[in-house]
Amino acid sequence: MANKKNNSQAEKFEDLLDKFTNANTISLKEKNYGDLVRVGGIINNIRIIKSKRGDLMAFFTLEDQHGTVEIIIFSSVYAAVQEILFEDNAVIIQGQVKRDENSVKILADTVVPIEKAEET
């Protein structure tokens, strides 16, 4: 269940999310494998790991006003965005839908702080 702090922050950015995203955690379930989507929300449960080649990559849960989705950030993207990947930060993610029978995830190509969405 989402906590109140995250909900109020998500609501504050709801207009930006409506303007700059083309999916949310509900509509993601309708997307096809490989579709390019843009979603926004709050970073939760971030885990930084080393890949087999020794590069850093990240996994986290993105929470919007409807639910959550797991985000995967490979090392090539992680190096460019690591300073904005922290708990409770509001971001917009652009990436590809990855799905199996049980879950939908997003493989991120771009991560932008939500307050910089207008600029980018």
Biopython code that builds the backbone (N, CA, C, O; Angstrom):
import numpy as np
from Bio.PDB.StructureBuilder import StructureBuilder

atoms = [
    (1, "MET", "N", (0.838, -1.187, 0.000)),
    (1, "MET", "CA", (0.000, 0.000, 0.000)),
    (1, "MET", "C", (0.878, 1.244, 0.000)),
    (1, "MET", "O", (1.865, 1.295, 0.734)),
    (2, "ALA", "N", (0.554, 2.217, -0.781)),
    (2, "ALA", "CA", (1.354, 3.436, -0.895)),
    (2, "ALA", "C", (1.220, 4.266, 0.370)),
    (2, "ALA", "O", (0.151, 4.339, 0.977)),
    (3, "ASN", "N", (2.338, 4.896, 0.758)),
    (3, "ASN", "CA", (2.225, 5.750, 1.934)),
    (3, "ASN", "C", (1.776, 7.146, 1.527)),
    (3, "ASN", "O", (1.823, 7.508, 0.352)),
    (4, "LYS", "N", (1.333, 7.936, 2.524)),
    (4, "LYS", "CA", (0.732, 9.244, 2.236)),
    (4, "LYS", "C", (1.715, 10.213, 1.590)),
    (4, "LYS", "O", (1.336, 10.989, 0.713)),
    (5, "LYS", "N", (2.974, 10.171, 2.017)),
    (5, "LYS", "CA", (3.968, 11.086, 1.469)),
    (5, "LYS", "C", (4.129, 10.856, -0.038)),
    (5, "LYS", "O", (4.141, 11.811, -0.815)),
    (6, "ASN", "N", (4.250, 9.615, -0.443)),
    (6, "ASN", "CA", (4.398, 9.309, -1.869)),
    (6, "ASN", "C", (3.146, 9.686, -2.650)),
    (6, "ASN", "O", (3.248, 10.187, -3.770)),
    (7, "ASN", "N", (1.970, 9.455, -2.079)),
    (7, "ASN", "CA", (0.736, 9.797, -2.777)),
    (7, "ASN", "C", (0.634, 11.290, -3.031)),
    (7, "ASN", "O", (0.263, 11.705, -4.129)),
    (8, "SER", "N", (0.961, 12.110, -2.024)),
    (8, "SER", "CA", (0.848, 13.555, -2.212)),
    (8, "SER", "C", (1.863, 14.044, -3.238)),
    (8, "SER", "O", (1.569, 14.948, -4.019)),
    (9, "GLN", "N", (3.047, 13.457, -3.241)),
    (9, "GLN", "CA", (4.055, 13.841, -4.226)),
    (9, "GLN", "C", (3.596, 13.425, -5.629)),
    (9, "GLN", "O", (3.749, 14.191, -6.580)),
    (10, "ALA", "N", (3.042, 12.230, -5.760)),
    (10, "ALA", "CA", (2.551, 11.779, -7.061)),
    (10, "ALA", "C", (1.415, 12.669, -7.555)),
    (10, "ALA", "O", (1.349, 12.996, -8.740)),
    (11, "GLU", "N", (0.518, 13.063, -6.643)),
    (11, "GLU", "CA", (-0.594, 13.938, -7.037)),
    (11, "GLU", "C", (-0.083, 15.303, -7.498)),
    (11, "GLU", "O", (-0.613, 15.887, -8.443)),
    (12, "LYS", "N", (0.947, 15.802, -6.824)),
    (12, "LYS", "CA", (1.519, 17.095, -7.183)),
    (12, "LYS", "C", (2.025, 17.068, -8.632)),
    (12, "LYS", "O", (1.945, 18.066, -9.347)),
    (13, "PHE", "N", (2.537, 15.927, -9.042)),
    (13, "PHE", "CA", (3.098, 15.803, -10.386)),
    (13, "PHE", "C", (2.116, 15.219, -11.393)),
    (13, "PHE", "O", (2.488, 14.944, -12.534)),
    (14, "GLU", "N", (0.869, 15.028, -10.981)),
    (14, "GLU", "CA", (-0.105, 14.367, -11.853)),
    (14, "GLU", "C", (-0.266, 15.082, -13.199)),
    (14, "GLU", "O", (-0.382, 14.431, -14.237)),
    (15, "ASP", "N", (-0.274, 16.421, -13.182)),
    (15, "ASP", "CA", (-0.398, 17.170, -14.439)),
    (15, "ASP", "C", (0.790, 16.901, -15.350)),
    (15, "ASP", "O", (0.620, 16.703, -16.553)),
    (16, "LEU", "N", (1.993, 16.894, -14.782)),
    (16, "LEU", "CA", (3.188, 16.597, -15.577)),
    (16, "LEU", "C", (3.139, 15.174, -16.117)),
    (16, "LEU", "O", (3.504, 14.928, -17.267)),
    (17, "LEU", "N", (2.689, 14.240, -15.290)),
    (17, "LEU", "CA", (2.584, 12.856, -15.739)),
    (17, "LEU", "C", (1.603, 12.743, -16.902)),
    (17, "LEU", "O", (1.874, 12.053, -17.885)),
    (18, "ASP", "N", (0.461, 13.423, -16.784)),
    (18, "ASP", "CA", (-0.532, 13.375, -17.862)),
    (18, "ASP", "C", (0.047, 13.927, -19.162)),
    (18, "ASP", "O", (-0.243, 13.426, -20.249)),
    (19, "LYS", "N", (0.864, 14.963, -19.032)),
    (19, "LYS", "CA", (1.405, 15.647, -20.207)),
    (19, "LYS", "C", (2.539, 14.862, -20.880)),
    (19, "LYS", "O", (2.619, 14.819, -22.108)),
    (20, "PHE", "N", (3.414, 14.242, -20.079)),
    (20, "PHE", "CA", (4.657, 13.684, -20.622)),
    (20, "PHE", "C", (4.733, 12.165, -20.652)),
    (20, "PHE", "O", (5.728, 11.613, -21.121)),
    (21, "THR", "N", (3.711, 11.478, -20.166)),
    (21, "THR", "CA", (3.769, 10.011, -20.192)),
    (21, "THR", "C", (2.709, 9.468, -21.150)),
    (21, "THR", "O", (1.717, 10.133, -21.448)),
    (22, "ASN", "N", (2.943, 8.244, -21.623)),
    (22, "ASN", "CA", (1.963, 7.607, -22.499)),
    (22, "ASN", "C", (1.453, 6.296, -21.914)),
    (22, "ASN", "O", (0.766, 5.528, -22.586)),
    (23, "ALA", "N", (1.801, 6.049, -20.641)),
    (23, "ALA", "CA", (1.361, 4.827, -19.977)),
    (23, "ALA", "C", (1.398, 5.046, -18.470)),
    (23, "ALA", "O", (2.044, 5.968, -17.971)),
    (24, "ASN", "N", (0.686, 4.170, -17.755)),
    (24, "ASN", "CA", (0.788, 4.138, -16.302)),
    (24, "ASN", "C", (0.795, 2.667, -15.890)),
    (24, "ASN", "O", (0.765, 1.781, -16.743)),
    (25, "THR", "N", (0.834, 2.410, -14.590)),
    (25, "THR", "CA", (0.970, 1.021, -14.159)),
    (25, "THR", "C", (-0.244, 0.170, -14.507)),
    (25, "THR", "O", (-0.144, -1.056, -14.533)),
    (26, "ILE", "N", (-1.378, 0.790, -14.772)),
    (26, "ILE", "CA", (-2.551, 0.027, -15.215)),
    (26, "ILE", "C", (-2.464, -0.256, -16.719)),
    (26, "ILE", "O", (-2.615, -1.400, -17.147)),
    (27, "SER", "N", (-2.221, 0.785, -17.515)),
    (27, "SER", "CA", (-2.213, 0.601, -18.975)),
    (27, "SER", "C", (-1.025, -0.232, -19.453)),
    (27, "SER", "O", (-1.060, -0.766, -20.562)),
    (28, "LEU", "N", (0.025, -0.354, -18.641)),
    (28, "LEU", "CA", (1.174, -1.191, -19.028)),
    (28, "LEU", "C", (0.763, -2.629, -19.296)),
    (28, "LEU", "O", (1.356, -3.309, -20.133)),
    (29, "LYS", "N", (-0.252, -3.086, -18.581)),
    (29, "LYS", "CA", (-0.708, -4.471, -18.737)),
    (29, "LYS", "C", (-1.251, -4.731, -20.143)),
    (29, "LYS", "O", (-1.317, -5.878, -20.586)),
    (30, "GLU", "N", (-1.640, -3.655, -20.845)),
    (30, "GLU", "CA", (-2.181, -3.782, -22.206)),
    (30, "GLU", "C", (-1.097, -3.681, -23.278)),
    (30, "GLU", "O", (-1.355, -3.956, -24.450)),
    (31, "LYS", "N", (0.117, -3.287, -22.880)),
    (31, "LYS", "CA", (1.194, -3.068, -23.850)),
    (31, "LYS", "C", (1.813, -4.392, -24.273)),
    (31, "LYS", "O", (1.771, -5.384, -23.545)),
    (32, "ASN", "N", (2.388, -4.379, -25.468)),
    (32, "ASN", "CA", (3.054, -5.570, -26.003)),
    (32, "ASN", "C", (4.537, -5.564, -25.650)),
    (32, "ASN", "O", (5.127, -4.517, -25.384)),
    (33, "TYR", "N", (5.122, -6.756, -25.654)),
    (33, "TYR", "CA", (6.561, -6.913, -25.416)),
    (33, "TYR", "C", (7.321, -6.033, -26.409)),
    (33, "TYR", "O", (7.078, -6.100, -27.614)),
    (34, "GLY", "N", (8.236, -5.214, -25.905)),
    (34, "GLY", "CA", (9.047, -4.370, -26.775)),
    (34, "GLY", "C", (8.467, -3.000, -27.063)),
    (34, "GLY", "O", (9.161, -2.153, -27.626)),
    (35, "ASP", "N", (7.205, -2.750, -26.692)),
    (35, "ASP", "CA", (6.619, -1.414, -26.897)),
    (35, "ASP", "C", (7.439, -0.369, -26.154)),
    (35, "ASP", "O", (7.919, -0.614, -25.047)),
    (36, "LEU", "N", (7.596, 0.800, -26.772)),
    (36, "LEU", "CA", (8.268, 1.922, -26.120)),
    (36, "LEU", "C", (7.232, 2.698, -25.316)),
    (36, "LEU", "O", (6.217, 3.135, -25.858)),
    (37, "VAL", "N", (7.493, 2.868, -24.016)),
    (37, "VAL", "CA", (6.561, 3.570, -23.142)),
    (37, "VAL", "C", (7.287, 4.649, -22.358)),
    (37, "VAL", "O", (8.508, 4.622, -22.205)),
    (38, "ARG", "N", (6.501, 5.600, -21.866)),
    (38, "ARG", "CA", (7.000, 6.633, -20.967)),
    (38, "ARG", "C", (6.081, 6.650, -19.760)),
    (38, "ARG", "O", (4.888, 6.926, -19.882)),
    (39, "VAL", "N", (6.645, 6.351, -18.583)),
    (39, "VAL", "CA", (5.880, 6.314, -17.338)),
    (39, "VAL", "C", (6.564, 7.197, -16.310)),
    (39, "VAL", "O", (7.761, 7.469, -16.407)),
    (40, "GLY", "N", (5.803, 7.639, -15.335)),
    (40, "GLY", "CA", (6.380, 8.474, -14.285)),
    (40, "GLY", "C", (5.906, 8.047, -12.925)),
    (40, "GLY", "O", (4.846, 7.439, -12.778)),
    (41, "GLY", "N", (6.711, 8.374, -11.921)),
    (41, "GLY", "CA", (6.333, 8.051, -10.559)),
    (41, "GLY", "C", (7.490, 8.247, -9.604)),
    (41, "GLY", "O", (8.449, 8.960, -9.898)),
    (42, "ILE", "N", (7.381, 7.601, -8.457)),
    (42, "ILE", "CA", (8.320, 7.731, -7.354)),
    (42, "ILE", "C", (9.172, 6.462, -7.264)),
    (42, "ILE", "O", (8.653, 5.349, -7.356)),
    (43, "ILE", "N", (10.485, 6.641, -7.084)),
    (43, "ILE", "CA", (11.412, 5.509, -6.944)),
    (43, "ILE", "C", (11.289, 4.911, -5.541)),
    (43, "ILE", "O", (11.330, 5.629, -4.542)),
    (44, "ASN", "N", (11.137, 3.586, -5.481)),
    (44, "ASN", "CA", (11.117, 2.836, -4.225)),
    (44, "ASN", "C", (11.980, 1.590, -4.368)),
    (44, "ASN", "O", (12.225, 1.118, -5.478)),
    (45, "ASN", "N", (12.438, 1.063, -3.241)),
    (45, "ASN", "CA", (13.113, -0.242, -3.178)),
    (45, "ASN", "C", (14.244, -0.372, -4.192)),
    (45, "ASN", "O", (14.322, -1.367, -4.912)),
    (46, "ILE", "N", (15.113, 0.621, -4.251)),
    (46, "ILE", "CA", (16.186, 0.561, -5.241)),
    (46, "ILE", "C", (17.273, -0.412, -4.801)),
    (46, "ILE", "O", (17.665, -0.447, -3.634)),
    (47, "ARG", "N", (17.751, -1.205, -5.764)),
    (47, "ARG", "CA", (18.850, -2.145, -5.536)),
    (47, "ARG", "C", (19.896, -1.903, -6.617)),
    (47, "ARG", "O", (19.591, -1.939, -7.809)),
    (48, "ILE", "N", (21.125, -1.657, -6.192)),
    (48, "ILE", "CA", (22.243, -1.487, -7.122)),
    (48, "ILE", "C", (23.062, -2.773, -7.059)),
    (48, "ILE", "O", (23.442, -3.221, -5.977)),
    (49, "ILE", "N", (23.331, -3.362, -8.216)),
    (49, "ILE", "CA", (24.127, -4.595, -8.237)),
    (49, "ILE", "C", (25.238, -4.471, -9.281)),
    (49, "ILE", "O", (25.216, -3.589, -10.140)),
    (50, "LYS", "N", (26.198, -5.373, -9.182)),
    (50, "LYS", "CA", (27.244, -5.451, -10.200)),
    (50, "LYS", "C", (26.866, -6.530, -11.195)),
    (50, "LYS", "O", (26.459, -7.629, -10.816)),
    (51, "SER", "N", (27.006, -6.202, -12.480)),
    (51, "SER", "CA", (26.731, -7.198, -13.523)),
    (51, "SER", "C", (27.878, -8.199, -13.567)),
    (51, "SER", "O", (28.881, -8.039, -12.872)),
    (52, "LYS", "N", (27.724, -9.222, -14.381)),
    (52, "LYS", "CA", (28.775, -10.233, -14.521)),
    (52, "LYS", "C", (30.083, -9.618, -15.001)),
    (52, "LYS", "O", (31.161, -10.129, -14.699)),
    (53, "ARG", "N", (29.989, -8.512, -15.754)),
    (53, "ARG", "CA", (31.195, -7.837, -16.244)),
    (53, "ARG", "C", (31.746, -6.822, -15.242)),
    (53, "ARG", "O", (32.752, -6.164, -15.508)),
    (54, "GLY", "N", (31.078, -6.697, -14.082)),
    (54, "GLY", "CA", (31.559, -5.790, -13.052)),
    (54, "GLY", "C", (30.996, -4.382, -13.139)),
    (54, "GLY", "O", (31.409, -3.506, -12.378)),
    (55, "ASP", "N", (30.054, -4.145, -14.061)),
    (55, "ASP", "CA", (29.441, -2.833, -14.196)),
    (55, "ASP", "C", (28.245, -2.726, -13.253)),
    (55, "ASP", "O", (27.583, -3.721, -12.958)),
    (56, "LEU", "N", (27.976, -1.495, -12.780)),
    (56, "LEU", "CA", (26.831, -1.286, -11.896)),
    (56, "LEU", "C", (25.547, -1.148, -12.712)),
    (56, "LEU", "O", (25.528, -0.548, -13.786)),
    (57, "MET", "N", (24.491, -1.716, -12.173)),
    (57, "MET", "CA", (23.154, -1.575, -12.759)),
    (57, "MET", "C", (22.158, -1.482, -11.614)),
    (57, "MET", "O", (22.489, -1.770, -10.463)),
    (58, "ALA", "N", (20.918, -1.069, -11.944)),
    (58, "ALA", "CA", (19.931, -0.845, -10.886)),
    (58, "ALA", "C", (18.598, -1.503, -11.212)),
    (58, "ALA", "O", (18.211, -1.645, -12.372)),
    (59, "PHE", "N", (17.917, -1.896, -10.154)),
    (59, "PHE", "CA", (16.535, -2.365, -10.203)),
    (59, "PHE", "C", (15.782, -1.546, -9.173)),
    (59, "PHE", "O", (16.280, -1.333, -8.068)),
    (60, "PHE", "N", (14.587, -1.081, -9.518)),
    (60, "PHE", "CA", (13.763, -0.425, -8.514)),
    (60, "PHE", "C", (12.304, -0.529, -8.890)),
    (60, "PHE", "O", (11.949, -0.884, -10.014)),
    (61, "THR", "N", (11.464, -0.210, -7.914)),
    (61, "THR", "CA", (10.029, -0.169, -8.125)),
    (61, "THR", "C", (9.650, 1.282, -8.380)),
    (61, "THR", "O", (10.033, 2.175, -7.624)),
    (62, "LEU", "N", (8.899, 1.512, -9.447)),
    (62, "LEU", "CA", (8.357, 2.837, -9.733)),
    (62, "LEU", "C", (6.895, 2.821, -9.324)),
    (62, "LEU", "O", (6.130, 1.962, -9.764)),
    (63, "GLU", "N", (6.508, 3.772, -8.481)),
    (63, "GLU", "CA", (5.134, 3.830, -7.982)),
    (63, "GLU", "C", (4.437, 5.064, -8.544)),
    (63, "GLU", "O", (4.919, 6.186, -8.390)),
    (64, "ASP", "N", (3.304, 4.845, -9.193)),
    (64, "ASP", "CA", (2.474, 5.981, -9.616)),
    (64, "ASP", "C", (1.172, 5.933, -8.830)),
    (64, "ASP", "O", (1.045, 5.153, -7.887)),
    (65, "GLN", "N", (0.212, 6.755, -9.208)),
    (65, "GLN", "CA", (-1.027, 6.821, -8.427)),
    (65, "GLN", "C", (-1.894, 5.579, -8.575)),
    (65, "GLN", "O", (-2.895, 5.440, -7.872)),
    (66, "HIS", "N", (-1.524, 4.670, -9.482)),
    (66, "HIS", "CA", (-2.330, 3.470, -9.734)),
    (66, "HIS", "C", (-1.702, 2.177, -9.226)),
    (66, "HIS", "O", (-2.409, 1.192, -9.010)),
    (67, "GLY", "N", (-0.389, 2.165, -9.033)),
    (67, "GLY", "CA", (0.273, 0.925, -8.636)),
    (67, "GLY", "C", (1.777, 1.024, -8.794)),
    (67, "GLY", "O", (2.351, 2.108, -8.691)),
    (68, "THR", "N", (2.422, -0.127, -9.049)),
    (68, "THR", "CA", (3.877, -0.171, -9.172)),
    (68, "THR", "C", (4.299, -1.008, -10.372)),
    (68, "THR", "O", (3.547, -1.850, -10.863)),
    (69, "VAL", "N", (5.536, -0.753, -10.837)),
    (69, "VAL", "CA", (6.138, -1.551, -11.894)),
    (69, "VAL", "C", (7.636, -1.619, -11.617)),
    (69, "VAL", "O", (8.226, -0.657, -11.127)),
    (70, "GLU", "N", (8.252, -2.767, -11.935)),
    (70, "GLU", "CA", (9.694, -2.893, -11.759)),
    (70, "GLU", "C", (10.411, -2.274, -12.947)),
    (70, "GLU", "O", (10.031, -2.476, -14.101)),
    (71, "ILE", "N", (11.468, -1.507, -12.639)),
    (71, "ILE", "CA", (12.298, -0.856, -13.648)),
    (71, "ILE", "C", (13.681, -1.489, -13.594)),
    (71, "ILE", "O", (14.231, -1.712, -12.515)),
    (72, "ILE", "N", (14.240, -1.778, -14.767)),
    (72, "ILE", "CA", (15.588, -2.326, -14.874)),
    (72, "ILE", "C", (16.440, -1.301, -15.616)),
    (72, "ILE", "O", (16.064, -0.825, -16.687)),
    (73, "ILE", "N", (17.595, -0.966, -15.032)),
    (73, "ILE", "CA", (18.496, -0.004, -15.663)),
    (73, "ILE", "C", (19.849, -0.674, -15.835)),
    (73, "ILE", "O", (20.567, -0.914, -14.864)),
    (74, "PHE", "N", (20.190, -0.974, -17.089)),
    (74, "PHE", "CA", (21.482, -1.587, -17.373)),
    (74, "PHE", "C", (22.607, -0.576, -17.225)),
    (74, "PHE", "O", (22.365, 0.630, -17.181)),
    (75, "SER", "N", (23.829, -1.068, -17.150)),
    (75, "SER", "CA", (24.990, -0.234, -16.837)),
    (75, "SER", "C", (25.186, 0.924, -17.811)),
    (75, "SER", "O", (25.626, 1.995, -17.392)),
    (76, "SER", "N", (24.874, 0.748, -19.091)),
    (76, "SER", "CA", (25.067, 1.823, -20.066)),
    (76, "SER", "C", (24.211, 3.045, -19.732)),
    (76, "SER", "O", (24.647, 4.177, -19.942)),
    (77, "VAL", "N", (23.007, 2.830, -19.219)),
    (77, "VAL", "CA", (22.121, 3.927, -18.817)),
    (77, "VAL", "C", (22.445, 4.353, -17.387)),
    (77, "VAL", "O", (22.424, 5.545, -17.080)),
    (78, "TYR", "N", (22.742, 3.402, -16.520)),
    (78, "TYR", "CA", (22.983, 3.677, -15.108)),
    (78, "TYR", "C", (24.072, 4.728, -14.916)),
    (78, "TYR", "O", (23.918, 5.634, -14.097)),
    (79, "ALA", "N", (25.164, 4.618, -15.656)),
    (79, "ALA", "CA", (26.284, 5.553, -15.507)),
    (79, "ALA", "C", (25.834, 6.998, -15.703)),
    (79, "ALA", "O", (26.349, 7.898, -15.039)),
    (80, "ALA", "N", (24.890, 7.229, -16.595)),
    (80, "ALA", "CA", (24.441, 8.586, -16.908)),
    (80, "ALA", "C", (23.410, 9.122, -15.910)),
    (80, "ALA", "O", (23.253, 10.337, -15.783)),
    (81, "VAL", "N", (22.713, 8.242, -15.208)),
    (81, "VAL", "CA", (21.596, 8.691, -14.368)),
    (81, "VAL", "C", (21.731, 8.328, -12.891)),
    (81, "VAL", "O", (20.807, 8.567, -12.113)),
    (82, "GLN", "N", (22.857, 7.761, -12.496)),
    (82, "GLN", "CA", (22.977, 7.250, -11.116)),
    (82, "GLN", "C", (22.723, 8.312, -10.054)),
    (82, "GLN", "O", (22.226, 7.982, -8.977)),
    (83, "GLU", "N", (23.049, 9.587, -10.323)),
    (83, "GLU", "CA", (22.876, 10.624, -9.307)),
    (83, "GLU", "C", (21.412, 10.961, -9.040)),
    (83, "GLU", "O", (21.109, 11.573, -8.016)),
    (84, "ILE", "N", (20.494, 10.580, -9.933)),
    (84, "ILE", "CA", (19.072, 10.854, -9.680)),
    (84, "ILE", "C", (18.306, 9.610, -9.229)),
    (84, "ILE", "O", (17.094, 9.664, -9.018)),
    (85, "LEU", "N", (19.015, 8.496, -9.084)),
    (85, "LEU", "CA", (18.368, 7.258, -8.649)),
    (85, "LEU", "C", (18.466, 7.135, -7.137)),
    (85, "LEU", "O", (19.430, 6.579, -6.610)),
    (86, "PHE", "N", (17.455, 7.663, -6.439)),
    (86, "PHE", "CA", (17.405, 7.514, -4.992)),
    (86, "PHE", "C", (15.945, 7.441, -4.551)),
    (86, "PHE", "O", (15.039, 7.913, -5.238)),
    (87, "GLU", "N", (15.752, 6.834, -3.384)),
    (87, "GLU", "CA", (14.407, 6.610, -2.835)),
    (87, "GLU", "C", (13.599, 7.903, -2.809)),
    (87, "GLU", "O", (14.130, 8.965, -2.483)),
    (88, "ASP", "N", (12.334, 7.815, -3.148)),
    (88, "ASP", "CA", (11.362, 8.909, -3.088)),
    (88, "ASP", "C", (11.597, 10.000, -4.129)),
    (88, "ASP", "O", (10.931, 11.035, -4.085)),
    (89, "ASN", "N", (12.523, 9.798, -5.060)),
    (89, "ASN", "CA", (12.711, 10.785, -6.131)),
    (89, "ASN", "C", (11.640, 10.548, -7.201)),
    (89, "ASN", "O", (11.340, 9.406, -7.549)),
    (90, "ALA", "N", (11.074, 11.633, -7.713)),
    (90, "ALA", "CA", (10.053, 11.546, -8.762)),
    (90, "ALA", "C", (10.745, 11.638, -10.121)),
    (90, "ALA", "O", (11.477, 12.591, -10.388)),
    (91, "VAL", "N", (10.509, 10.639, -10.978)),
    (91, "VAL", "CA", (11.177, 10.569, -12.277)),
    (91, "VAL", "C", (10.200, 10.167, -13.371)),
    (91, "VAL", "O", (9.120, 9.635, -13.113)),
    (92, "ILE", "N", (10.617, 10.439, -14.600)),
    (92, "ILE", "CA", (9.931, 9.901, -15.775)),
    (92, "ILE", "C", (10.905, 8.945, -16.447)),
    (92, "ILE", "O", (12.069, 9.279, -16.671)),
    (93, "ILE", "N", (10.418, 7.763, -16.764)),
    (93, "ILE", "CA", (11.217, 6.700, -17.372)),
    (93, "ILE", "C", (10.714, 6.472, -18.785)),
    (93, "ILE", "O", (9.508, 6.361, -19.011)),
    (94, "GLN", "N", (11.636, 6.400, -19.738)),
    (94, "GLN", "CA", (11.275, 5.934, -21.072)),
    (94, "GLN", "C", (12.013, 4.626, -21.295)),
    (94, "GLN", "O", (13.207, 4.522, -21.013)),
    (95, "GLY", "N", (11.303, 3.633, -21.799)),
    (95, "GLY", "CA", (11.941, 2.342, -22.003)),
    (95, "GLY", "C", (11.018, 1.361, -22.678)),
    (95, "GLY", "O", (9.910, 1.693, -23.098)),
    (96, "GLN", "N", (11.518, 0.122, -22.772)),
    (96, "GLN", "CA", (10.791, -0.944, -23.464)),
    (96, "GLN", "C", (10.091, -1.859, -22.471)),
    (96, "GLN", "O", (10.623, -2.185, -21.410)),
    (97, "VAL", "N", (8.889, -2.259, -22.846)),
    (97, "VAL", "CA", (8.122, -3.200, -22.044)),
    (97, "VAL", "C", (8.723, -4.591, -22.196)),
    (97, "VAL", "O", (8.942, -5.068, -23.309)),
    (98, "LYS", "N", (8.985, -5.232, -21.066)),
    (98, "LYS", "CA", (9.419, -6.632, -21.021)),
    (98, "LYS", "C", (8.371, -7.370, -20.214)),
    (98, "LYS", "O", (8.030, -6.944, -19.110)),
    (99, "ARG", "N", (7.862, -8.452, -20.736)),
    (99, "ARG", "CA", (6.801, -9.147, -20.022)),
    (99, "ARG", "C", (6.950, -10.651, -20.140)),
    (99, "ARG", "O", (7.550, -11.171, -21.081)),
    (100, "ASP", "N", (6.384, -11.335, -19.151)),
    (100, "ASP", "CA", (6.219, -12.783, -19.205)),
    (100, "ASP", "C", (4.813, -13.087, -18.704)),
    (100, "ASP", "O", (3.994, -12.177, -18.579)),
    (101, "GLU", "N", (4.523, -14.337, -18.419)),
    (101, "GLU", "CA", (3.160, -14.696, -18.016)),
    (101, "GLU", "C", (2.754, -14.009, -16.722)),
    (101, "GLU", "O", (1.573, -13.728, -16.514)),
    (102, "ASN", "N", (3.724, -13.734, -15.846)),
    (102, "ASN", "CA", (3.414, -13.263, -14.502)),
    (102, "ASN", "C", (3.622, -11.776, -14.256)),
    (102, "ASN", "O", (3.044, -11.223, -13.321)),
    (103, "SER", "N", (4.437, -11.115, -15.078)),
    (103, "SER", "CA", (4.780, -9.746, -14.725)),
    (103, "SER", "C", (5.097, -8.888, -15.946)),
    (103, "SER", "O", (5.360, -9.385, -17.042)),
    (104, "VAL", "N", (5.060, -7.576, -15.708)),
    (104, "VAL", "CA", (5.468, -6.593, -16.701)),
    (104, "VAL", "C", (6.578, -5.773, -16.063)),
    (104, "VAL", "O", (6.449, -5.335, -14.920)),
    (105, "LYS", "N", (7.665, -5.563, -16.791)),
    (105, "LYS", "CA", (8.781, -4.746, -16.325)),
    (105, "LYS", "C", (9.132, -3.771, -17.430)),
    (105, "LYS", "O", (8.710, -3.936, -18.575)),
    (106, "ILE", "N", (9.914, -2.747, -17.079)),
    (106, "ILE", "CA", (10.381, -1.796, -18.085)),
    (106, "ILE", "C", (11.902, -1.772, -18.062)),
    (106, "ILE", "O", (12.521, -1.605, -17.012)),
    (107, "LEU", "N", (12.485, -1.940, -19.231)),
    (107, "LEU", "CA", (13.919, -1.807, -19.415)),
    (107, "LEU", "C", (14.166, -0.358, -19.822)),
    (107, "LEU", "O", (13.842, 0.037, -20.942)),
    (108, "ALA", "N", (14.740, 0.435, -18.914)),
    (108, "ALA", "CA", (14.836, 1.884, -19.101)),
    (108, "ALA", "C", (15.923, 2.274, -20.100)),
    (108, "ALA", "O", (17.040, 1.759, -20.063)),
    (109, "ASP", "N", (15.564, 3.199, -20.998)),
    (109, "ASP", "CA", (16.526, 3.831, -21.905)),
    (109, "ASP", "C", (16.897, 5.221, -21.399)),
    (109, "ASP", "O", (18.029, 5.671, -21.577)),
    (110, "THR", "N", (15.939, 5.898, -20.765)),
    (110, "THR", "CA", (16.116, 7.274, -20.305)),
    (110, "THR", "C", (15.434, 7.443, -18.959)),
    (110, "THR", "O", (14.344, 6.918, -18.733)),
    (111, "VAL", "N", (16.089, 8.183, -18.061)),
    (111, "VAL", "CA", (15.499, 8.540, -16.770)),
    (111, "VAL", "C", (15.699, 10.043, -16.593)),
    (111, "VAL", "O", (16.819, 10.546, -16.682)),
    (112, "VAL", "N", (14.591, 10.757, -16.341)),
    (112, "VAL", "CA", (14.635, 12.213, -16.203)),
    (112, "VAL", "C", (13.923, 12.600, -14.911)),
    (112, "VAL", "O", (12.838, 12.087, -14.635)),
    (113, "PRO", "N", (14.511, 13.497, -14.110)),
    (113, "PRO", "CA", (13.769, 13.984, -12.939)),
    (113, "PRO", "C", (12.478, 14.643, -13.417)),
    (113, "PRO", "O", (12.479, 15.355, -14.421)),
    (114, "ILE", "N", (11.403, 14.415, -12.718)),
    (114, "ILE", "CA", (10.101, 14.881, -13.193)),
    (114, "ILE", "C", (10.058, 16.403, -13.343)),
    (114, "ILE", "O", (9.365, 16.923, -14.218)),
    (115, "GLU", "N", (10.796, 17.112, -12.491)),
    (115, "GLU", "CA", (10.777, 18.569, -12.598)),
    (115, "GLU", "C", (11.545, 19.076, -13.812)),
    (115, "GLU", "O", (11.444, 20.252, -14.162)),
    (116, "LYS", "N", (12.319, 18.193, -14.461)),
    (116, "LYS", "CA", (13.033, 18.590, -15.694)),
    (116, "LYS", "C", (12.313, 18.095, -16.948)),
    (116, "LYS", "O", (12.842, 18.220, -18.053)),
    (117, "ALA", "N", (11.125, 17.540, -16.788)),
    (117, "ALA", "CA", (10.394, 16.979, -17.932)),
    (117, "ALA", "C", (10.119, 18.023, -18.996)),
    (117, "ALA", "O", (10.220, 17.734, -20.188)),
    (118, "GLU", "N", (9.772, 19.237, -18.582)),
    (118, "GLU", "CA", (9.475, 20.309, -19.549)),
    (118, "GLU", "C", (10.681, 20.571, -20.438)),
    (118, "GLU", "O", (10.531, 20.766, -21.644)),
    (119, "GLU", "N", (11.884, 20.578, -19.851)),
    (119, "GLU", "CA", (13.101, 20.906, -20.591)),
    (119, "GLU", "C", (13.459, 19.834, -21.606)),
    (119, "GLU", "O", (13.977, 20.140, -22.680)),
    (120, "THR", "N", (13.185, 18.582, -21.273)),
    (120, "THR", "CA", (13.638, 17.493, -22.124)),
    (120, "THR", "C", (12.509, 16.962, -22.982)),
    (120, "THR", "O", (12.712, 16.035, -23.766)),
]
sb = StructureBuilder()
sb.init_structure("model")
sb.init_model(0)
sb.init_chain("A")
sb.init_seg("    ")
for serial, (resi, resn, name, xyz) in enumerate(atoms, 1):
    if name == "N":
        sb.init_residue(resn, " ", resi, " ")
    sb.init_atom(name, np.array(xyz, "f"), 0.0, 1.0, " ", f" {name:<3s}", serial, name[0])
structure = sb.get_structure()
